[in-house]
């Protein structure tokens, strides 16, 4: 997993590294940051620029910029535009400023009013933003605004150091004149806002700079992680002499006469995701249900949903107690009797449980769940559970997710363009997938994949996060061959094998 940091955590990381390495100043880290940025620019863009402009503030981000300007000056003429009170520079920033000032290949211009900026040419092939960094936000004032306006009007290659100026790296809010980067080189790890796909036009390509210290020094500070292909190895390996019981025995309580397709999609996905045995408990079975899925016919009421009776429930509970994982919800229906059945299962089973779709309607009636349960709502379903409108959730999403998990002592997977999974303590992000997943049934497919992976992982939250990544990757692989518009739940299932093969090849 790759670490992800808020602005607050980034400051704690800097402090922890300084203390651990017994550094009296940030000069070494600043030099390492500049050299790492230089190498990334060299590798990605080459060093054939006719000229280069570095925009610097007077803080630590500016210090990185001055040091980087010195390295770039060996390959092309460099101009530095500086704003801010020069007397307020930290010692290490001031030292790099003095080095740059004494370099014959660097021209430095300090702006003190807006007219100077308006009358200055920004005719540069490469523009680097080292104005504020991770401590900045969307509330810009003073000379930085006209400076960004001029920079954004150019057709230059634009690179932001750490965070584009004008963007809050924690919330993702940005000023209208935020620096629009072709690429962002961020320090140590991605910042939270970098996982928001809607901000790709602000960040451009994202690279992580190596700062010369062991990441294990600060991993105890990190509470947020981005899932990567290598994390598939966190699932228990299937031994060469495995039998079907070693690969997970999965039960799905899903479907109805009206919605048998949802149950089929979830069941089929569980089979293809590697579950050893998949059993479907339902009142109706769709003709597209795979032959590998074992049927358990449940008594239906007059509307085709599961009929409620004490005998039926006792019998169902007895059967479900023999499974490693039970998934409940896709196509189940939301009648009072159905929800009573879901509640009974939650009260009486100690196995791992996935709650999705219609089964989520029971949650608002409960006071607590358990750590062996994971909920997999989309935004609308989460809004209904919390009784909070979707706009308010989006503005305060991560704290609400953690608060919910802590209140119910459970796990949550909130589906979205970036899927967020939490156990109430840690946050896991899956950034794979595309808008093709905004189609009926893809969420049911995810439920099946989570079920299969939960059987192979002690931590159900991590299993959910890996499942979300593989689910999205499957859609990406299909879209690369065909299109995002044509993605269906069945396509996601059909490409699961390719997605799993791809991540296994990268381990």
WOTA-V671204 format. One record per backbone hydrogen bond with DSSP energy under -1.0 kcal/mol. CO is the residue of the C=O (numbers start at 1). NH is the residue of the N-H. Records with the same first field share a line. If there is no record, write none. Layout:
BEGIN
CO=NH + NH
END
This chain:
BEGIN
2=226
5=192
6=10
7=11
8=12
9=13
10=14
11=15
12=16
13=17
14=18
15=19
16=20
17=21
18=23
26=30
27=31
28=32
29=33
30=34
31=35
32=36
33=37
34=38
35=39
36=40
37=41
38=42
39=43
40=44
41=45 + 46
52=79
53=128
54=81
55=130
56=83
59=63
60=64
61=65
62=66
63=67
64=68
65=69
66=70
67=71
68=72
69=73
71=74
72=75 + 76
77=52
78=107
79=54
80=109
81=56
82=111
85=88
86=89
90=94
91=95
92=96
93=97
94=98
95=99
96=100
97=101
98=102
100=103
103=106
105=78
107=80
109=82
114=118
115=119
117=120
122=124
125=157
126=53
127=159
128=55
129=161
130=57
133=136
138=140
142=145
143=147
144=148
145=149
146=150
147=151
148=152
151=154
157=127
158=182 + 183
159=129
160=185
161=163
164=167
165=179
166=175
168=172
169=193
173=168
175=178
179=181
182=205
183=160
184=207
185=162
186=209
187=189
190=5
191=194
192=195
193=196
196=199
197=200
199=202 + 203
200=204
202=181
205=184
207=186
209=188
214=217
215=218
218=221
223=427
224=4
225=429
226=2
228=231
229=232
230=233
231=234
232=235
239=242
243=246
248=277
249=324 + 325
250=279
251=327
252=281
253=329
260=264
261=265
262=266
263=267
264=268
265=269
266=270
267=271
268=272
269=273
270=275
271=274
277=250
278=294
279=252
280=296
281=254
282=298
286=289
290=293
294=280
296=282
299=307
301=304
304=257
305=301
309=313
310=314
311=315
312=316
313=317
314=318
315=319
316=320
317=321
319=322
320=323
324=352
325=251
326=354
327=253
328=356
329=332
330=255
335=339
336=340
337=341
338=342
339=343
340=344
341=345
342=346
343=347
344=348
345=349
352=326
353=374
354=328
355=376
356=359
357=360
358=361
359=362
360=363
362=365
363=366
370=373
372=353
373=411
374=355
375=413
377=415
378=382
379=383
380=384
381=385
382=386
383=387 + 388
389=393
390=394
391=395
393=396
396=400
397=401
398=402
399=403
400=404
401=405
402=406
403=407
404=408
405=410
408=369
411=375
412=422
414=420
419=430
420=414
421=428
422=412
426=423
427=225
428=421
429=227
430=419
434=437
435=438
437=439
439=442
441=445
442=446
443=447
444=448
445=449
446=450
447=451
448=452
449=453
450=454
451=455
453=456
454=457
456=236
459=463
460=464
461=465
462=466
463=467
464=468
465=469
466=470
467=471
468=472
469=473
470=474
471=475
472=476
473=477
474=478
475=479
476=480
477=481
478=482
484=487
488=492
489=493
490=494
491=495
493=496
495=499
496=500
497=501
498=502
499=503
500=504
501=505
END
